[in-house]
Amino acid sequence: MELNEVRQLTQNISDNIQTVIIGKEPVIQKVLVSLLCSGHILLEDIPGTGKTTLAKALARSLDCRFGRIQFTPDLLPSDLTGINYYNQQKGEFIFKPGPVFTNILLADEVNRATPRTQSSLLECMEERQVTIDSVTHGLNRPFLVIATQNPVEIQGTFPLPEAQLDRFFVKLSMGYPDSPSEAAMLSQDGGAAALEQLFPVASAQQVIEAQDAVATVKAAGCIHDYIVSLVNATRNHEQIRLGVSPRGSIALLRAARAHAAIQGRDYVLPDDVKAMAVDILSHRILCKGRGSGQSSEAARQMIQKILEEVPVPMVHAQ
């Protein structure tokens, strides 16, 4: 697939989603960046802002398999990954795949499950495979996890620790809609009917080809140096206790490539890095004086401040 086709493909998906999710084009674009990078998404926001609807709209826009898991404290790892059960008629054990064997997986309210269950999902995300009874089962491409969580609830939740948050490619927030968008939403009766009427505008194979095409986007050495300078600033900042990991710097480069492709370019500009840096890096840092429940907004402000302080390289069109 050519990069101009990638741009058209993502535009088609975005337009399709926006018939349901109104006034959130920047968020939708970052979701599509994550899709192009095979990167998993953590949607954190207050209840009722459309997190689940966004995930469903993306799944309905793709001709892929979709699975949803409602996370609860009694959910077991085998409820996600599957089990080997004994078939009496055949006299042998047979593997019954769990809901993770899909293309788009919605993990709703992921922080309600116990750490043991959370870790089993994150293993699938990182390795793209499931090992049960010493047998490894691969997950098909594309494979994307969209996990949601509400930041305002404390009782009955198990917050994801920093090491597990780092496994998510991007952390996004829907936020409240503006007044015109909310009025348009009311005219659609909340968008439920529009969601049911969505049809696929891209196949699984097209998504895979687009992912492969994005990997060919060029990034000059100065772009690499710029990303390293940004992540080093988080590691040496006096107000940050835990800086960005190497996984974070790799994710930022991949996101910048995908952002450039969506803009119709085959090369990365510093603006691509800056456009994705806050959402890629903010959940990977831990500010001093704050624990696991640190303010997401404070971390975002810290990354934004670093972006303003680190010199931006000059890159000429290629």
N, C-alpha and C positions, 0 to 999 in steps of 0.2 A: 504494500500500500504506500502511495506517495503521501508526502506531508500535507499537500493541499487537500487530499482526500480525508486525512485525519481531521483537519480543520472543519470540513463540511460535515463529517460524521458527528463530531462533538457538537456542532451547531444544531444539527437535527435532533440529537438527544436532548440538548438544553431547551430547545423550543418546545419539545414534547412535554418535558417536565414542567415547564413554566405555564402550561395550561392548567396545572393543578396547584403548583407552588408559585404564588404571585409575589413579585417584588423582591425576590431573593436570588437574582441572577449571579451576584458575586459568590454566594455560597454554592450554588449549583455548579459554577465553573470550577471551584476548588474540589468538589466531589468528582467531577470529570477528570481533573488532573490526577486525583488519587486512583481512579479507575485505569487511566492510561499507564500509571506506574505500578499497578498491581498492589497498591498500598491500602491498608485497612484504615477505616475511618471511625473516630470516636466523636459522636454527637452529644454534646453536653449542654443542656438548657433546661429551663423551667418547664413543667408539664404544659401540654397543650399548644406548643409553638410549631408543631408540624414535623417533628423529628422522624416519627414512624411513617408519616405520609410521604416525606421526601424519599426515604428508603424504598417504599413500595412503588413510588412513581419511577424511580430509577430502574427497579426490577421489571416493571411493566413496559418500560421503553426498550428493553433488551430482550431478544429472543433467547433467553437463558433460563435455566432452572433456578427457582427461588425457594428459599426456606426461611421460616421464622421460628425463633425460640423465645418464649417468654421466660426470662430468668427468675427463679424463685429460690429461697433458701434450701428447699428440699431437692433441688435439681442435682442429679449425679453426673459425673463425667461420662458414664456409659450412655446417659440420655442424649448426649451430644454426639459421641463418636460411634456408637453402635456396640453390639455384643455378638459373641459366638453362642448360639443356642443349639441344643441337641435335637436333631430331627429323628424321631423314633422310626419313621417309615424308611428313611434311608440309612439309619444306623450310623450317622456321622454328625459332626458339628458343622454348622453352616453360619457364615457371617451375615448378620443383618446390619446394613449400613445405617448410621445415625443421620440426623439432619445436616451435619457439616458436609456431607457428600452432595454438594450443590454448587452453583456458580455464584449466586448472590445470597449471602446469609445475613439476616437481620437478627442481631442479638439484643433483644429489647430489655432495657433496664439491667444491664450486665452487672452492675454493682449490687444487685440483690442476691446473687448467687454466692456460695461460699468460696473462699480462696482456692480450694481444691478443684472445684468446677471451673472457676475462672482460668486457672493455670492450664487445664486441659484444652480449653478453647485457644488460649494464646500459643500453645504448642502447635496446634493445627495452623494457626496464622503464620508462624515463623517458618516451620518446616514444610508446609504444604503437604503434609502426610499424617497418617494416623497409624500408630503401632498398637496392635491388640493381640495379646497372647503370643508375642514374639514375631508376629506377622505384620509387615508394613504395607499399608494401603495408601497409594498416592491419590491426591485430590486433583481433579481436572481443572484446566484453565478455561476461562478466567475464573479466579476464586477471589472473592472480595467479601470481607466482613464489615458490616456497618453496625457498630454497637452504640446503644443510646444509654444515657444515664441522666438522672435529675440531680443537680448539685445542692438542692435545698433540703433533701431528706437525710436524716442521720440514723434514726432508729430502723433496724431491720436491713441495713445496708453494710457492705464490706468494700470500702474504697479500694480502688486499684492502687497498689504501691508504685513507686516511681519506676522500678525496674520493669514492671509490666506495662505502664503507660508508654515507655520507650518503644514498645513493640508496635504501637499504633503509628501509622505513617503521618496522620494529621489529626488535629483536634479542632472541631468546628462548633460554632454556636449559631443557631437560627436567629435568635433575638425576636423582639416584638416586631410585627409588621408596621409600616407607616400607615397613616390614616387612609389614603386612597387605596392601598393594597388590601387593607382590612375590609373596606367597603365593598371592593370587588369580590372578596372572599365571601362576604355575606350574600351577595347577589347570586353566588354559585351554591348557596346552601352549605358552605363549608368545604366545597370541593369534592365531596364524596362521590357524586355522580360523575364528575369529570375524571376522577381516578378510575372508576370502573370502565370508562370508555377509552382509556389509553390503550394504544396498540404498539407493538414493537416497531422501532425504526432502525434497529441494528441487530445483526446476528452475533452469536458468540464468536464465530470465526472472524468477523470484521473487527471485533474488539481485540482479539489476539493479534491480528495483523497490525492494528493501530498501535498496540503496545510495543510490538517489535519495531515499528517505524520510528516511534519516539526515541528509542535507544540510539538512533543514528544521528540525532540532533547534536551538533558540534558545540563544545564548550571550550573556549580558549584557556590557556594556562592562567591568565589573570583572573578569570572567573573562579578557577579552583583556589587561587590564593585569596580571593575575596571571601569565599565561603570559609576557608580556614581561619581567616582573620576574625570573622564573625563568631565562630564557635570558640576560638581561643579567648575572645573577649568575655564570653560567658564563663569560661573556666577560671579566669583570673580576676573577675569582678569582685570587688570587696563586699557587695551586697548579695552575692549568689553563692550558696553553699554547695550546690551540685550543678555542674556545667553540662553542656550538651555533649553527648557521646559521639564516637565516630559513626555510629549508625545514623545519628541525626544529620551529620554533615553529608553522608551519602544520600539520605532521603532528600535533603535540600537541593542537591545537584540534580537528582532525578526529577523532582518537582519543577525545577527551573526549566529543564528540557521540555517537559510536558507543557508547561505554560507557554513556552516559545512556540511549540508546535500548534497549540490552539490559536495563537496569534498569527499563524501562517509563516513563521520563520524556521529556518533550519540551523539556526545558531542562537546561543543564549546571550542575552544582555543582562547587565546588572539589575535592570528593572524587573526582570523575571525572578531573580533571586529575592529582591526586596518585596515583590508581590506575594511570595509564598513564605517568607522567613518567619513571620509571626506565628502563623498557623502550624508550621512544621516544627518550630523550635520551642515555643512557649511551654508546652506540656512536658518538655524534657529537662527543664531547669527547676531547681528548688531554691527559693530565696531564703536568706538567713532570717531566723526568728519565726519561720513558718514551718508547720509540719505537713503531713499528708493532705490536710484540708486547706492548703494554701489557696489564696485567691487566684483564680485563673486570670482575672483582669490585671492583678499586680504583675504576674509573670508576663503577660502580653505587653504591658507598659514597659517592662524591663527590656524585652527584646526590641521594642520600638525605639527605645532610647539608645540601645547599642547600634541599631541601624543608622541613627542620626550621627553617632560619634565615629564610626569606622569609615575611613576614606573609601570612596567609590572609584573603582578603576575606570579608565577610559577604554571603551571597546568600539572599534569601527565596524561598520557593516561588512559582512563577509560575502 
